[in-house]
Amino acid sequence: MQARADEIPIEIVGQPDVTQGSEYAPVVDLDLANLPVEPHAYEGRADEQVLSPDDLSLLQPESELAMPEGSAARAAAAGAAPLEEDKTVTNETPIPAGVKLPDVSSTGGLSYEYPIDVPAFRGLEPKLSLNYNSSRKTKVAGTYQGWLGYGWGLDGISVIERMRPKMGIPSFDDSKIEDERDIYVLNGQPLYRCSDSRVSDGTSCLAGGNYVSEVENYLKISFNSTTREWKVKARAGTVTTFRAVGDIKPPATAPASGSDAHDLAYKARWMATSVEDVNGNEVTYGYSCPELPLCYVSSISYNKRTISFLYEERPDYLLMANGHTITTIKNRVESIIVKTEGAVTRGYRLEYSQAAGSGASQLASVQPFGSNLALDETGRIASGTSLPITTFAYNAGGSFTAAAELPSLKTAHFSSTSGTEGVKYRNRISVTDVNSDAVSEIFLHAYKTSASGTCGYALFHSPLMDGVFSKVVPTGLPCEVWQTSTEGTGLNTTYELPFRVADNGPGRRHLWRLFCPDLVVAVVAAPACHPLWRLVDRLARIAAA
């Protein structure tokens, strides 16, 4: 990364390794001209108290739960009335946040954060920011909910999700929670049951919680299976409540227990709905849920303030497997509006571009506006006095290089001749996630006869996820082919027909076998086959060592 500080604007160029998907690595242009100058449009409303520097010296931050000792006396000595603890007197003028520069982690990932300025509220206000990470996994876990462009996430909106280890598709089999084949994750961080002796001495478990984070975060994490609610308590006593998306927006028809719809409504995702401190101060979160388990954050409310999120249709629909069906994310954030007692105080306009190769949405710019902003008929910020814009450009993807060679992975043709015709069979290769762990394996079907009782199947996987593949032979796959002949219908072990890997909706890969119900074996003719595809088994059942 190179930074050029000898002129304005400053251009920061991030170029992570191409294997991280550099088509989406941003070049961040930060226009710093006049950044310290506050536009006049940010003056307070007529019904607000705009304070002088002398008055400001008497005020304490809103985040303080109580005024420091002696502050009331100092205020009285200065001729001002002491402030009541439950009354907030602020100047709504937004102060530009400090410029943040992109950073490159030790793993080579490029990251960047754009903070969203919101009114303070005794430390409970959401810590919102738009953040980019070139190595972020798409479509799963935590801040990446598809609300922004590729590689971008919205920090400050907490979520608990159910999935397989390594962020794979969940099975929704509750018995698998016990053996950790299904897990819960809090903002992308895996949670483990306190009944597991390996983690029972964690802070959450010792404090009475029933789940603990994989990385110690000093939170008490509790799940109530009856109410389907999560409670996460911080050391200061602040409690965040998470509700199932089906309780946030109940389905039109109550789904039967054990059904796919029930799983998606009550077992897939829990969104933060409130944050409350020990004094009863509360922040609430609202959502729009067009199809479960998908929910978009729509508003955050506290202390007569409201933060609203406005959306536009995205040209690149995101298809996300959820374990039973396919969720379609159709929208992306276009504006963030902050109001106090119903009056606009500030806003942010987001602009997007599309990647040349994939057409993926890319966040192109963010610009803050003042209290005189105007919205068009679609809810988009159309005009108003603004602070300088921050723009993002993206490098085009480079060429790929070989990570490893697999000598035993052959794709040669095999020929078989019967009568007057020759029949050629090609090895089949499928790249798929066979065990729903979010890591792809290579499944090979090589033509061979099954008279020996073995099949020509092999599974290549990378145990350490380092590009070095190992070969294993899956078990439990049938080798035989059904056929009809002059003697009737039966199994034939001479011909082996290929498998295919496909997904019929839930996000888990399935194994499909080509059958020939009218295969006729004759001396003078080649086998005649009218294919019929049948679902054989789920690849998740194949042992991958």
N, C-alpha and C positions, 0 to 999 in steps of 0.2 A: 504494500500500500504506500502511495506517495502523497504527501501533502505539500501544497504550494502556498506559502503564506506571504509571498512578496507582492501580491496584487489581489484585488477584489474584483469579481467573486473568487472564492476559494474552490478549487475542484479537488475532490477526494476520489481517487480511483481504486476500486477494490477488485482484485483479480484472484479469487480462490482457485484451487485446483479444478480442472475441467471435470474430474470425476464427481465433483459436488454439484454439477449441473450449472455451469457458468453462464448458460444462456440467460439465467435469471440473477446474476450477480450485479448489483447496482453500482452505477457511478453517481455519486451524490454531489449535486451542485448546490452549495449553500450561498445564497446571495446575502451578504452581511451589510449591504449599504443601508445606512440609517437605522440599523437594528436597535440601537439604544434609544432612538427617538420615539416617544409615545404619541400616536396620532390623537388629534383633538376629539375624534369621534368617540373616544373612550371615556368621555366625561360622565360622571354619575348622573342618574336620573334626577328630576326635580325633587322627588320625594325622598331622596337619599341624602345622608349627611356626608358632605365632602370635607375631609379633615385637613387641617393645616399641619405642617411638620411638628409644631409644638403639641398639637392635639395627638398626633400619632405616637409621640413619646409616652403617652399615658396608656396606650392600648397594649394588650397582650395578644398573642396569636390565638385564633379561634380554636386551635387544636388543644389548648390547655384546658384541662377539666376544672381548674380552679385558679383564681387570680393569685399571683405570688404575694407572700406576706408583705404588707406595707404598701401595696400598690394603691389601695383606696385612700390611704393617708396622703400619699404623694399627689393623687388626683385632687383631693380636697385642698391641699396647699397651693396647687396651681389654679384654683378657682373653678375647677370643673367638678361636676357631680360624679360620684363613683358609679361605675358601670354595674348593672345588675348581671348576675352570673348567667341568667337564662335569656339575656337580650344580646343579639348580635348586631353590632354597628360596624359596617364595613364600607369601603369604597370599592365598587365593583369593577374598577379599572383593572384589566388583566395586565400582568407584568410578563413580558416575553421570557420564556424559559431560556436557560443558558444553552448555547449552541453545543450539540453533542456531535462528536466525530465518529465515523465508523471504526470498528475494532475488529481485529483478527485474533481468533482464539488459538490456543496451542494445538488444536486439531485441524487448523486451517480454515475453519468456517468464518465467514464474514458476518458481522452483526452490526445493527444500527438501531437506535431507539429515538423516536420522536414523541416527546411528552405532550399530553393533552392537559392544559391548564384548567382546573376546576376549582370552585370555591371551597375553602377549608371548612371543616365541621368537626372540631374537637378530636381530630385525628382519625375520624371515621370515613372521611371523604374517599372515594375510589381513587386509586393510583393508576390512572389510565395512561396508556402509551401505545403507539403503533411501533411494533418492532419487527425487524427483518433478520432472518437467519438463513444463510445459504445452505446450511446442512439440515434444516428442519425437515422432518418427515411430513409429507403432505397427507391431509385428510384424517389424521388421527391425533388425539391427545392434546389436552391443554389449550394453549392460546390459538392454535390453528383450528378454527371452526369454519373456514371458507368464507369469512365475512369480508376479507380484503383481497389483495392480489397475491399472486404466487409467492410463497416464501414469507409472507407477512402474517403477523398475529396481533391480536388485541389483548394487551395485558390489562389486568384489573377486573376481569369477568371470570370468576372462579367456576370450575366445573369438575364433577366427579363422573368418571365413565367406567364402564365394564368392558373388559377385553381380555385377550389372551396375553401371556407374557410376551415381551418384545412388541407390544402393540398390535397383536393379531386380532382377527375377528372372534368375538366371544361365542361360546357354545350355548349359553343360557341354561346350562345344566347346573342346578344349584349344588349337586354333589361334587362338582368339580371345583367349587370354591374351597372346599376342605383340603384338597390336595394341590391347590394353587395352579390348576390348569386353566381356571378363569380367575382373574384378579380385578381389583378396582384400582383406579389411578386418580389422584388429586392433582389437577393441573399438570398432568403428565408424569407425576411422581408415583410409583407403585406403592400400594398399601398392603400390609400383611396382617393377618389375624393375630390377636394377642394370645390366642390359645396355642400358637406355635411357640414351643419352648425356645426357639432360636431368637425370638424377638420379644419375649415376655418381659424383659427387663428394660424395654424402651420407655421413654418418658410418658408417652400416651397411655401405655398399659399400666404403669405404676400409678398414674393419676385417675384410673378408673375407666379409660377408654377401652374399646374392643378392637380397634385397628391402630396400626402405627405405620408411619412413613418409612420407606426404605432408607432414606437419608434423614437423620434426626433433625426435626424442625421445631421441637418443643411445643407441639400442638397436641391437645387432647382430642382424639378423633373417635366419634361414637356413631354407630348405625343402629337405628331402631327398625327392625324388620316389620313390626306391626304398623307403624305410621309411615313407613318407607322414607323416613327422614334421616339425614346426616346432620350432626352437630360438630362443629370444629371450634374448639375454644383455645384462644391465645393466652399467653402468660399474663397479660394485663386484664383478663376476664372477658374480653370481647368474644362474642359467639356469632359465628356465621352458620346460617341454616341453609341446607340444600334440600330441595324437593324434587321428586321425580317429575319428568316432563309431562307424564300423564296426569299428575296432580296439579301441575301448573295450567294445563289445558286438558281437561277430561275429554276422552273420546266421546263422540256423539252417541255411540252405543257401547255400554260397558263390555269389554272383552272378557271372554271366559278365561279362568285361571289356566295357565299352561299353554294358551294359544300364542301364536306368533305376535298378534296385536298386543296381548298382555305383556309379553316380554319387552316389546319396543316401548310401551308406555311406561312401565314401572320397573324394569330391570336393566335398562340400557344407559340412561344418562340422568344425572341430577344437576340442576343449575342452582347457583347461589341466589336465594330470594330475599335474604335480609342479613344485615350485620348490626348487632346491638351491643352497646357497652354496658358496664355495671350501673350506670346512672339512668338507663332507659333511653338514651339517645339512639336513634335507629336510622339506617339507610336501607331503602327497599329497591329491589330490581324487578323490572317488568319485562316480559318477553312476548314475542309473536311466534306462534308455533303452527305453521301451515301444514306440516305433516310430521308425525312423531317417528323417530325421536328428535327431529330437527327443530330447534328453536333459535330465533334471532333475538338478541337483546334489543329492546325498544326504548327503555327509559330507566333512569336511575333517579330516585327522589329522596331528598333530605332537607330539613330545615328551610322549607319554602323554596328550595332550589330544585330544578329539574334538568337533567341532561338527557336529551333526546337523540336517537340515532335514526337517520333517514336513509332509505335504501333505494337503489336502482336495479333494474334487471341487468344481469351480466350476460355478455355474449357467449361465454364459455361455461355452460352448465357443468357443475361438478357432480359426478356420479360416485356415491360413497356406499359401499356394501356395509350393511349393519348386522348381518348374521341371519336375517330372514328375508329381507327385501333390498331394494336399492333406493337410497335416499338421494334426491336431486336438490342440490343447492343452486337456486336460480338468481339470488340477489347478492349485492355487495354494498358496503357502506358508501354513501355519497356525501353525507353531511352530518356533522355533530353540532347540535345547538344547545347552548346553555342559557337557562332562564332563571330569573329570580322573581317570585310572585307573579309569574306569567309574562314578564317583560324580558325580551332578549337582552342579554349582556355581552355575549360573544358567540362565535361559531367557527367551524373549520370546514373548508371545502376540499374534497378529495377528488382528484382527477386520475384517470387510468389510461393506459395504452394496452396493446396486445403484442405478445411475442410473435416474431415473424414466423418462426417454425411451427410452434404448437398452437398459436392463437390464445394462449393463456393470458388471463388478466394480469397486468403489472401496474402497481401503484406508481403513477407518474409524478404527482405533486401533491403537496399539502399546503394550504394557505389559511392563516387565521384572519377572521374578520371581527370588527367591533360591533357596538350595540346598534348601529344604524344599518345593519345588513338587511337586505331584502331578499325574500324567497320568490321564485317563480311558481307557476301553477303546478309544477311537479314536486315542489318542496326543495328544489335545489337553490343554493345560495347564488343569486344572480348579480348582486352589486353590493356596494358598501365600502367603507374605508377599511383598508387591510394592512397588515404587517407584511414584510417581504415573504415571498413564496419560497418553499424548499422543493426542489425538483430532483427526480431520480431518473437516471438513464441506465440502460442495461447492456452488458456486453453480449455479443452474439456467441453462441456455443461453438467451441473449437472441435477439432477432430478427436476421435477416440483412439486409445492405445490398448493393446492386449494386456490384460491383467494376469492371465495364466493360460497354459495350454493343457488340454485334456487328451492325452494320447489314446486312451481307451474309449473315447467317445467317437465312434466311427459312424459315418453316414453312407457307407457303400451300398450298392445294389446287390441283392441276392436273386438268382434266377432259378426257376424250377420249370421243367419241361414235362408236359404230359400229352402224349399223342402228337398232334400236328402243330400245336401252338406252344409258345413259350410265355410264361407268366413271370413278371418281374415284381419284386417287392422292395420297397424303399424303407430304410429305417426311419422311425418317427421320433422326433425330439419335441418335447414340450417344456417350456419354462413356467413353473407354477409354484405356488406356496402350498406344499403338500400337508403341512401340519399347522397352518394358521398362526404362524409365529411372526408374520410380516417379513420373513426372509425367504426369497425365492430359491427353489431347487430346480435341477434339470432332470427330467424324467425321460428315459430312453427306452424305446421298444425296438428291438432288433429281430428281424425275421429268423426263425428257426423252428424246427419241428419240436413237438413236446412229448415225443415218445419216451424220452429219457426221464420225464417227470419234472423237468426244469423249464422255466420260461426264459425268454430272451429279454428280460426287463432289468434295467439298472437305474439307480437313483444316485445322482451326483449332488452333494451338498457341501457347504463350507462350514464346518463346525465352529471355527474361530472367526468366521465372517471376515477373512483376510484375503479373499480371492484364491485361496488354495482349496481345491475340491477333493473330496474323498468319494469313493464308489462303494455303494452297498447294493445288495440284491433284495428288493422288497419281497415280503412273504404274503401269502394269502390271496394271490391273484390267480384266477383260473387260466389254464392254457388251452383247454379243449375248444373245439368248434362243433356246434350242432350241424348235422347234415341229414339229407334224405338220400337214400340209395335204393337199389332194387330190393334190399332186405329190410327196408323200413327206415325209421328215424333213430338216430343214435349219435354218440359222441365219436368224433374223429380226432386223432392225435397227430395227424400228419400235417394239417394245415393250421397255421396260426395267423389270425387276423389282428389288425392293429387296434390299439386303444387311442382315445382322444381325451384331452383334458378340457373341460368346459365348465362354466359357471351358469347355473340356471336361475340365479337370482339372489340367494342369500349372502353371497360373498365368500362362501366356502367352495373350494374347487371340488368338482366331482369327476369321477372316472367313468368314461363311456366306452363300451366295447362294441366293435362292429361284428354283428352276427350274420350268418347266411342261412336263413331257414330253409331255402330251397337249393342248397349246395348239392349238386349231383356229381358223383365220382364215376367216371367212365374211362374205359381203356383208350378210346380214340379221341377224346375231347378234353380240353382243359376244363378245370372247375368253373362252373357258371355260378355267379353270385349276384343276388339282388340284395344289396346291403340293408340291414335293419339295425339302427343304433339303439342300444339299451343301456340304462343306467346300471352299472355293476356295483360300485361301491364308492365311498368317499375316500379321497386320497388321504384325508387326515388320519385314516386308520392304518396307513402304511407305515411300518416302523422305519425310521430314518436314522437309526443308530445315533 
